[in-house]
C-alpha cells in the first residue's frame, strides 16, 4: 500500500547511492567469454549476473579519415539457458564529428542442457541503427571497406531496422575453445536475406589455476584467433566480392574480474579494410539481480 506522500509512480531515489555502493563493492568474476570480439561461444551469462562492457574498433579505410566505432554493452543472465544483452552504438570520424548510431537488443538461447561435444545456441537480435554505424559487430553480404568511407552526415539518414539470427556451435577440447557462428540478417522492410560467418579458436596459457588470486598468473591470459566475413545473399551466395578478416586475439583477466581484450584484424580480400584494431574492457558483477531485488524489497517494506 502506498503512503500518502507516495504517487503510483513512486521510485525510491534515496536508494540509488546505496545501489551504486553495492555494485562497486560486489564481488566480480570472469565471464568466461574468452578473447573473441565477433565470434560467440556457447558460454552463457550466469543467472542474475550483469556484465558491463565496451567494444571499440578503429581503422583508416583506404584514403578515408580514421574512425572509432564504439558499442557499450549490458549483458544479463536471465536464466541458465537465456542471456539477454542491450547495446548502444556510436562512432566518431576525424573531420566529421561524432554520431549516435542506434541500439541493438540481442537474446541467446541454449538449446541443450549440459555439456556436449557440440553445444548449439540460438541467437536473435533486433537492430535499430543507421548507415553511419561503424561498430562492425558482424559482417554479412558484401559489407566492406566502401561502407566505411561514406560521410557520416549522409550515411546517418539511412535507417536500418534489421532482424539478425545466428546458429552458434561451441565445443571444448583439452582446454581449447572452438566456436563457429552462421549468420543470417534481414531488413524488416526490404532487402534480401544476407549471410556471414565467424570461426574462432582460443586457449588459456595455463589450465591449472593457482589457489591465490593474482593479476599476472599464466592462467589469466587467453590467446586465440578468429576469422569472419560475408557470404553474400540468398540469390548471390558465395565469396565473390566479399570481405574477410583474420584476427589474432588476446585477453587478460585481473584478479578483480576486469577483462582487457585486444585484436588486430587483417583484411585478406580486396573488399576488406587493410587493418582494423579492436580493443575493449568488461566487468562482471555477480548476482546483480538479487542485489537489486533485495534493495527494493527493503525499500517497499519500510513503514
C-alpha positions in Angstrom: 0.0 0.0 0.0 1.3 3.5 -0.9 1.7 6.1 1.8 0.0 9.5 1.4 3.3 11.1 0.2 3.8 8.4 -2.5 2.4 8.5 -6.0 1.7 5.4 -8.1 5.0 6.2 -10.0 6.9 6.5 -6.8 10.6 5.4 -7.1 13.0 5.2 -4.1 15.6 7.6 -5.4 17.2 7.8 -2.0 18.3 4.2 -2.5 20.3 5.0 -5.7 23.5 5.9 -3.7 23.2 2.6 -1.8 22.7 0.7 -5.1 25.9 2.3 -6.6 27.8 1.4 -3.4 26.6 -2.2 -3.6 27.6 -2.5 -7.2 31.1 -1.2 -6.6 31.6 -3.5 -3.7 30.1 -6.6 -5.2 32.3 -9.5 -6.0 33.0 -9.9 -9.7 34.1 -12.9 -11.7 35.4 -13.9 -15.1 32.6 -14.2 -17.5 34.4 -16.9 -19.5 33.7 -15.3 -22.9 37.3 -15.6 -23.9 39.3 -13.3 -26.1 36.8 -13.1 -29.0 35.2 -9.9 -30.3 33.0 -11.2 -33.1 32.7 -14.9 -32.5 30.2 -16.1 -29.9 30.8 -19.3 -27.9 28.2 -21.4 -26.1 29.1 -19.8 -22.8 26.1 -18.1 -21.2 26.0 -15.4 -18.6 25.4 -16.8 -15.1 21.8 -16.2 -13.9 21.5 -12.9 -12.1 24.9 -11.6 -13.2 25.4 -8.4 -15.1 28.3 -7.7 -17.4 29.2 -4.1 -18.4 31.5 -3.9 -21.4 32.7 -1.7 -24.2 33.9 -2.8 -27.6 35.8 -0.4 -29.8 37.2 -0.7 -33.3 39.4 1.8 -35.2 40.8 1.9 -38.6 41.5 4.1 -41.7 39.9 2.5 -44.7 41.7 3.4 -47.9 42.2 7.2 -48.2 39.3 8.0 -45.9 39.6 9.5 -42.4 40.4 7.4 -39.4 37.3 6.4 -37.4 36.4 4.9 -34.0 33.3 2.8 -33.6 32.1 2.1 -30.0 29.5 -0.2 -28.6 28.5 -0.1 -24.9 27.0 -3.4 -23.7 24.9 -4.5 -20.8 24.6 -8.3 -20.6 22.3 -10.0 -18.1 21.8 -13.7 -17.3 18.0 -14.2 -17.2 18.2 -17.9 -16.9 20.8 -20.6 -17.2 19.7 -21.1 -20.8 18.8 -17.5 -21.6 21.1 -14.5 -21.8 19.9 -11.0 -22.9 22.1 -8.1 -24.0 21.5 -4.4 -24.9 23.9 -2.3 -27.0 24.2 1.5 -27.5 26.3 2.3 -30.6 28.2 5.4 -31.7 31.1 6.5 -33.8 33.5 9.4 -34.3 35.3 10.1 -37.6 38.1 12.6 -37.9 36.9 15.8 -39.6 33.2 14.7 -39.4 32.4 14.7 -35.7 30.6 12.1 -33.5 27.3 10.4 -34.1 25.0 8.2 -32.0 24.1 5.4 -34.5 21.5 3.4 -32.7 20.8 0.4 -30.4 20.6 -3.4 -30.5 18.8 -5.9 -28.4 20.0 -9.5 -28.5 19.0 -12.7 -26.9 20.8 -16.0 -26.8 19.1 -19.4 -26.0 21.0 -22.5 -25.2 19.2 -25.4 -26.9 20.6 -28.4 -24.9 21.3 -28.7 -21.2 24.7 -29.8 -20.0 28.0 -30.1 -22.0 28.2 -31.9 -25.2 30.7 -32.5 -28.0 28.9 -29.7 -29.9 26.7 -27.2 -28.0 24.2 -25.3 -30.1 22.9 -21.9 -29.1 20.2 -19.8 -31.0 20.9 -16.1 -31.2 18.2 -13.5 -32.1 18.8 -9.7 -32.4 16.8 -6.6 -33.3 18.9 -3.8 -34.7 17.7 -0.2 -34.9 20.8 1.6 -36.3 21.7 3.9 -39.2 24.1 3.8 -42.1 26.8 5.7 -40.1 27.3 2.8 -37.7 30.9 1.6 -37.7 30.9 -0.8 -34.8 31.4 -3.7 -37.2 29.9 -6.2 -34.8 29.1 -8.5 -37.7 29.9 -8.8 -41.4 27.3 -10.0 -43.8 26.5 -9.8 -47.6 29.2 -7.6 -49.2 29.9 -5.4 -46.3 33.4 -4.0 -46.9 35.7 -1.1 -47.0 33.4 1.1 -49.1 30.8 1.1 -46.3 33.3 2.8 -44.0 34.1 5.7 -46.4 30.7 7.5 -46.8 30.4 10.8 -44.9 28.6 10.3 -41.6 26.2 13.2 -42.2 24.9 11.5 -45.3 25.1 7.9 -44.1 23.1 8.6 -40.9 20.0 9.3 -43.0 19.9 5.6 -44.0 17.8 3.7 -41.4 18.5 0.0 -40.7 15.9 -1.9 -38.8 17.0 -5.5 -39.1 16.5 -8.9 -37.6 19.6 -11.0 -37.2 19.8 -14.7 -36.4 22.9 -16.8 -35.6 23.4 -20.5 -35.0 26.2 -20.7 -32.5 28.1 -24.0 -32.2 30.6 -24.3 -29.4 33.0 -27.0 -28.1 35.6 -27.6 -25.5 38.5 -29.9 -26.3 41.5 -30.4 -23.9 41.5 -26.7 -22.9 40.7 -25.4 -26.4 37.5 -23.4 -27.1 36.3 -23.9 -30.6 33.3 -21.9 -31.9 31.5 -21.5 -35.3 28.7 -19.0 -36.0 26.5 -19.0 -39.0 24.8 -15.5 -39.5 21.6 -14.5 -41.3 20.3 -11.0 -41.4 17.1 -9.4 -42.9 15.9 -5.8 -43.1 12.3 -5.8 -41.7 11.0 -3.8 -44.7 13.1 -4.7 -47.7 16.4 -6.0 -49.0 17.4 -9.7 -49.4 18.5 -12.2 -46.8 22.2 -11.6 -46.1 24.7 -14.1 -44.8 28.0 -14.3 -43.0 30.2 -16.4 -40.8 32.7 -16.4 -37.9 35.1 -19.1 -36.6 37.2 -18.8 -33.5 39.7 -20.9 -31.6 41.2 -19.9 -28.2 43.0 -21.3 -25.2 44.3 -20.0 -21.8 48.1 -20.1 -21.4 47.7 -22.5 -18.4 44.8 -24.7 -17.5 45.5 -25.2 -13.8 44.6 -22.2 -11.6 46.6 -21.1 -8.6 44.9 -21.1 -5.2 45.7 -17.4 -4.6 44.3 -14.6 -6.7 46.8 -12.6 -8.8 46.9 -10.3 -11.8 49.8 -11.9 -13.7 49.1 -15.6 -13.3 49.6 -17.5 -16.5 46.0 -18.8 -16.5 44.7 -15.2 -16.5 45.8 -14.8 -20.2 44.0 -16.3 -23.1 45.1 -16.2 -26.8 43.3 -17.2 -29.9 42.4 -16.3 -33.5 39.1 -15.7 -35.2 38.1 -15.3 -38.8 35.0 -13.7 -40.1 33.4 -12.4 -43.3 30.4 -12.1 -45.6 28.8 -14.8 -47.7 26.5 -12.7 -50.0 22.8 -13.0 -50.2 20.2 -15.8 -50.9 20.3 -15.1 -54.6 24.1 -14.3 -54.8 25.6 -16.6 -52.2 29.3 -17.1 -52.1 32.7 -15.5 -51.5 32.9 -13.3 -54.7 33.3 -9.7 -53.8 33.0 -10.2 -50.0 35.4 -9.0 -47.2 37.1 -11.4 -44.8 39.4 -10.9 -41.8 41.9 -12.9 -39.9 42.3 -11.6 -36.3 44.7 -12.8 -33.6 43.1 -12.1 -30.2 44.3 -11.9 -26.6 42.5 -11.3 -23.2 43.9 -10.5 -19.8 41.8 -11.0 -16.7 42.7 -9.1 -13.5 42.1 -10.6 -10.0 39.1 -8.4 -9.5 37.4 -9.8 -12.7 38.1 -6.9 -15.1 38.9 -8.2 -18.6 41.0 -6.4 -21.2 40.9 -7.6 -24.8 42.7 -6.6 -27.9 42.7 -7.9 -31.5 44.3 -6.6 -34.7 42.2 -7.7 -37.7 43.9 -8.1 -41.1 41.8 -7.9 -44.3 42.6 -10.7 -46.7 40.5 -9.7 -49.7 40.3 -6.6 -51.9 36.9 -5.6 -50.4 38.3 -5.6 -46.9 39.9 -2.8 -44.9 43.6 -3.3 -44.6 43.8 -3.3 -40.8 41.3 -2.8 -38.0 42.3 -2.7 -34.4 39.7 -3.9 -31.8 40.0 -3.3 -28.1 37.6 -3.5 -25.2 37.2 -3.9 -21.4 34.5 -5.7 -19.5 33.5 -6.1 -15.8 31.0 -8.6 -14.4 29.0 -8.0 -11.3 27.8 -11.2 -9.6 24.2 -11.5 -8.6 23.2 -8.0 -9.7 19.6 -9.1 -9.9 19.5 -10.4 -6.3 21.1 -7.2 -5.1 18.5 -5.0 -6.8 15.6 -7.2 -5.7 16.7 -7.1 -2.1 17.3 -3.4 -2.2 13.8 -2.6 -3.5 12.2 -5.2 -1.2 13.6 -3.4 1.8 12.5 0.0 0.3 9.0 -1.3 -0.2 8.7 -2.7 3.2 9.6 0.4 5.1 6.7 1.9 7.1 
